[in-house]
Amino acid sequence: MQKKYYILPLLCAFTLQASAQYTEKNGNDVTTPLHLLKPDYPMPYTPPKVQDVKVILDRIFTYLDEGTPAEMILKKEGTVYTNTKKIDNTVTVKQGTYRLTSYEWGVTYGAMLSVAKSTGDKRYSDYVRKRFSFLGTWLPVIKKSVDNGSLTGKDYPFRHCLEPKALDDCGAICTAMIKAIKTSNADEAGLKPTLDVFADFITNKEHRLSDGTLSRIRPLDKALWLDDMYMGIPALAQLSMLTGKEAYLNDAVKQFKQFVPRMFNTQKGIYMHGWIEGMEPHPQFHWGRANGWALLTAVELLDVLPANHPDRPFVLAQFQAHVKGLAAYQSGTGFWHQLLDRQDSYLETSATAIYAYCIAHGINNGWLDAQAYSPMAVLAWNAVSTKVNAKGEVEGTCVGTGMGFDPAYYYYRPVNNYAAHGYGPVLMAGAEIITLANNSAIKINDSAIQYYKK
């Protein structure tokens, strides 16, 4: 009889374990604890573990470090060129997989600094330091060589940094350079001439509407692109921090307050992508990544605005309203759609990663309710993590996209692993999720992800 008592608990434990794996076919409400059935999630449904997130970030880092050499070479021979006294048309930048000064790489540099801060891993800040040291060394040499005629033509290295033609050429990279200077990861003296060019373009040369709002003349005249909130406003805010000139911050806040009423759909809680002065009505296409740039702009502005700034409440309230709106459109897989409110458009990685970062950052800084929004951010990160392949490439990112006024344009934009827009957002999302995990005790309770204070 005693043997039966020993065996019974084992049988019960086995039965419970097995029943948790049953499907409806071989169990019922009496014989099976149905609430223990394992859902068939298409992505990880677990609290974030710092070590797991770091593995993914390191995979991306290795891929990007190898794919972005910082060297000048002789065009014909392919050998390294090191004479920083002069440069001519026989010299060029060693080609990698990605450009060192694109706006996407401005995002990536800032993301690298975020990873270094959240993990303490100096490889990420060293990455930034090395590239900005390279640029700080060569940009003045190139400028001098263009001025004295030893470097001719329109296709010289880093021309868009010395002669920017659009906010894309200077806004994000300007922001990243200043962040690197402020964290002692770049030399201000070497980058100052370039920063002066950037500041002059954003302030004095970019197209503006009659009320001063940053605009473009394509695809139609007097066009506002939602993207330009990010391409212009954070740079102005950072220039204010670097120089102490209040005019830059005033312009940044002014831009924010003039973009929002034109482009934010208060009923849906999300932004439309394009706005044309004089157009009525405005066809509203709520593109995912552009909404990401707008949300990131609010975060960047809140990071800089003093606590007592009179317009801080407006920026914070707008950030919160946007997050609330986005929450209604997150898919069950954790991703957001290419067109946020069109569920038959494809799921897109870069927008999802930007949202994951911004929401986690808002929680970490006390701007958002942690219990309400942490599961949303974690689900977004878990989704994004499935898009980093074994090589460290980010999959599922929409390529560069202009402004359109028909759905087909957005529905059929290609996705590509070489779309540089995905890398910075995934790195920054991972960095902020690590901070969130370190600051909290997120866990599964009754099968659902829940936030708990540590």
N, C-alpha and C positions, 0 to 999 in steps of 0.2 A: 504493500500500500504506500509506503514511503516513497518508492520510486516514482509512483504516479504523481505525487505532489511536486517532485523535482521537475518532471517532464512538462507538467501543465503550463507553467509560466513561459517555458521555451516555445511551446506550441502557440500560446497566445501572442507572443512577440512576433513569431514567424507569420502568423495569420494577419496581424496588423500590418506588417511590412509588405506582405504579399498583396493585401487588399488595397494598399495605397497605389499599387501598380495596375490594379484591375481596370478594365474598361466597363462601360455599361453592359457589354455583351455577357460578361461572366460574373456580374454582381448586380445587386439591387439595393434599394434603400435600407433593407433590413440587414443584409449580410455584409455590406460594404460601406465604410465611411467615405461617402462620395466627395466630401469636401477635401479629402486627401489625394484625390486623383490628380496626377501631374498634368498641367496644361501643356499644350504643344506650342510653346513660345518659339517664334522664329528668330529671336535674339536672346542674349542672356537676360534673365530676370533675377538679378542678384544685387545686393548692396555693393558699392564699389570698394575694391581692395587696392590699396595704394600700390602694392608691388605689381599687381596685374596691369594697372593703368600705366605704370612706369615702363613696363616691358613693351607696351605698344608705342609709347612716345620714343623710346630708344630705337625701335625699329625704324620709325620715321626719320629720326635724327641721323642714323647711319646712312640711310638712303640719300638724304639731302646734303649731308656733309660731303659725300662722294660726288654728288651731282652739281655742286656749285663751287668750282675752283676759283680762287682769287689770285689770278696771275695775269701778267701781260706777256705776250709771246710775239716773236717775229712771225709774220704771216707765212712766209715762204718756207722757212726752216722748221717752224713749230717749236722752237727752243725758247726757254724763258728769257724775257727781256727785263733787265733790272736798272737800266740807266734812268734815274729819276730827274736828270738834268734837262732831258729833251725827249721828244717823241715825234714821229712823223708817220706817214701813211704806210710804212712797212710794218707797223706795230699794231696789234689789236688785243682784245681781251680773249683769253682762253675760253673757248666755248664749253659750257656745261649743259645740263639738262634744263636749268631755269636761269632767268636773268637776275642779276644781283640788285637791280635798282627799279624793278617794276613795282607797281602799287601792291601787287599780291605779296611781293617779298618785303615790303614795308610792314605788312601784317605779320609775316613770318618772323621778322626780326623781333618785333614786339612780343610775339608768342614765345620765342626762344628765351627772352628775358623773364617771362612769366614762369616758364618751366624751371629755369635756374633758381628763381625765388622760392617756388613751392617745394622743390626737391633738394636744393643745395648742390645740385650737380653742375659744376663749373664748365663742363663741356659745352653747355648751351650758351652761357654768357661768353665763353671764349669764341664760339662760332660767330657771334655778333661782333665781338671785339676785333677779330681777324678781318672780317669783311669791311668794317667801317674804317679800320686802319688802312686797308688797301685803298678804299675810296678817298680817304683823307689825304693820302699820299699822292694819288694819281690825278684826281680831279683838278687841282691847281696846275699841275704840269700840262694837262690837256688844254686847259683854258689859256695858259700862256702860249702854248704852241699854236693854237688857233689864232690868237691875237697877232702873233709875229709871222704867221704865214707858213710855218713849217708843217702844219697839219691842215690839209685842205679838203674841200668837198663837204657833203652833207652827211656822210655815213661814218663819222668818226665816233670813237668809243664814248658812251655815256652822254651823247649829245642832248638827250632829253633832260638831263640834270642841269646842263648849262644853258639850254634854250628851251625851257618847258613851253608846251603849246596847249596843255590841258591840265586840269587838276589831277588827273591820273598820273601825270609825270612827276608830281612833286608832293602831293598832300600826305599820303600814307608814309612815304619814305622820310619826309620831314618829321613827322610824328615819331617815327622809330629812332631817327638820329638823336632827337632831343631826349627821348627816354634813355637811350644808351649813354648820352653825356651825363644825365642826372644820376645814373647808377654807376658812373665811373667805368663804363665799358666803351667809351669813345672819347677821342681828344677834341675838345671844342674848337681849339685853334685851327686844326686841320679841316674841320667841317664847316666852320663859320662862313667862308665865302659862298659855299653852296647853299647853306641855310638862308643867307641873305637873298640869293636869287629866288629861292622858293617863297620866302616871305613877300618879296616884291611882286612876284607873279600872282599869288593868291590875293593879295591886298589891292593891287593896282592894275593888273593886266587881264585877269580872268573876266569873261563876260558877266555882266550883272543886269538884273532888271532895274527899272527906274527907282525902285525902293531899296536897291542895294543887294537884293538876293542873288547869290551865285547862280549862274545859269549857263546854258550852252546854246549854240546856234545850229545844232543838229539833234535829231533828224529834221526838225523844224525850228524856225527862229523862236527865240525867247522860250526855251524849253527848260523845265526843271527836271532833273534826274534825281530820284530818291538816293541813288548811290552817292551823289555829291554832298549829302549831309556828312558822310564819312570822309570823302575825299578832301573836304575843306575845313570842317568845324574842329575836329581834334587837333589838326595842325595849328590853327589859330589859338586854341586853348594852350597848347604846349609852348608856342612862341611867347605867349604871355608869361608863362612860368619861367621860361629861359631868360627873357629880356627884362621882365618886370614892367612891361608896357601894358597898361590897362586897356588900351585901345584894341589890342588883339582879342582879349577876353570879351570885351563889349561886342565886338563884331561876331565872335563865335556864338554868343547868346542870342544876338539879333538874328543870325542866320537860322538858328534852331526855332525861334519863335515865329519866323516867317515861312519856314518850310511846313511846319506842323499843320496850321489851319488849311493850307492849300491841298495837302496830300494825305492827311490822316482821315480815314473813314471811321467816324465815331460810333456808328452802328455796328460795324464789323470788328472794330478794335484793331485794325491793321491798315497799312499804308498802300496806296496805289503807287505804281512804279513811275509813271510819267505824267507831267502836267505841262500844258502849253498855254501861254498867255493868250487870251482871246478865244480859246476853244470852248465851246459849250454845246452839249455836255462833254465832260471828260470821260472817255472810255476807261473803266477801272480794271486794271489787271494787277493783281496783288502778288507780285513776283517774290519768291521766297528769299533769295539772297539779298535783294535790295532791302527787304524788311530787316534782314540781318544787319546790313550796314546802318540802317536807321537806329536799330536797337543798340548796336555797338557805339554809335555816336552819343546816345544818351548816357551810356556807361562811362565813356571817355570824358564827357563833360562833367558828370557827377564826381568823377575822380579828381577833378581839378577845381571845381567851384568851391569857394569857401562856404563853411556851414551857415554863415550869416548873409550870404549873397541874396539880394531880393528876388532873383529869378530862380534860385535853387528849388523852391517848392513847385514851380511850374515844370521844371525839367524832371524832377522826381515823380510828380503825378503823371506826367506823360509816359515815362518809363514804365510805371506800374500799370497804366491803362493798356499799354502795348503788350506787356507780358500777359495780362489777363485775356486780351484778345487772342493772342497766339495759342494760349492754352486750349481754346475751343477747337483748334484746327490740328492739333497733334494727332497723328495716326496711331492705331493700336500697336504698330511696330516700333514706335518711338520716333520715327522720322516725320518731317513735314513735307508737304508736296511742293513741286516746282511752282505751281500756282496754288497758293495756300488754301483757297476756298473752293478749289476744283479737285475733287477727290479722284478723278480719273486721270489727272496729270501725274507724272512720275514722282517717286520719292527721291529727295535730293540731299546730298551729304553736307555740302558746305554750309547751307542755311541752317540745317539741324545742328551742326557743330557750333556755329555762332550763337544760336539760341541757348545751347547747353552752357556755353561759357558765360553769357550775359546773365542768365537766370541764376547760375551758381554764384557768380560774382555778386549779384544783388542780394542773395541770401547771406553770403559771407560778410557783406558789409551792412547788413541789417536793413536793407531797403525793401525786402520782400519777406512775406511770411514763410518761414522755413518749412513748417509742417505742410503748408498748402502746395509749395512749389518744388521742394527737394525731390519728390518722386518723379516729377516731370523732367527735371534736369538729369537725374540718374538714368531714367529711361532713354532720354536723348543720347547720353554718352554711351550707354550700352549698345544702342543702335549704331552709332558712329563707329564704335570699336570693331564692329563686324566688317567695316569697309576698309580696314587697313590690311593689305595683303602681306604675304610672307616677305616680299621685297621691301616693304615699307611704303609702297605706293598707296595713295588714297583713291579709292574707287567711288564712282557714282556722283562725281562733281560736274555740274553744268559748266560748259566753256564760257568764255567772255560773251556778254549779252548786251546789246544796245537796247533801245526803247521801241516797243511795238504797240500797235493798237488793234491787234487781232489775236485770238487765242492760239491759232496754229503756230505763230512765231515762237511762243513760249513752250508749247507742248512738244515741239520737235527740235528744240535746241539740243545739240549733241552733248553727251557726257564723255569724259576722257580722263584717264589716269594722269595725264600731263597737264591737266587744267590746274594751274598754280593756285587758284583760289581756295583749294581745299586744305592745303597743308598748314598754313597759319591758324585757321580756325580750329582744326583738330588738335594741334599742339596746345593752343590756349584753353580749349575745352578740357583737355586732360589735366592741365596744370591746375585749373580752378576746381575740378572735381577732386583732385588730390587734397587741396586745401579744405574743401567741404568734408571729405572723409576724415581728415585729421581733426577737424573742429567739432565733429558730431559723432553720434552713435547710430547711424542708419542701419536698420536691420529689417528682416522679414518678420511680420507679426500677422497671424491669421492669413498666411500666404501672400500678403501684400507688402510692398516696400513702404516703410514708415520712417519718418525723421524723429530722432530723439536727441536731446542735448546730451553732451558728454557729462 
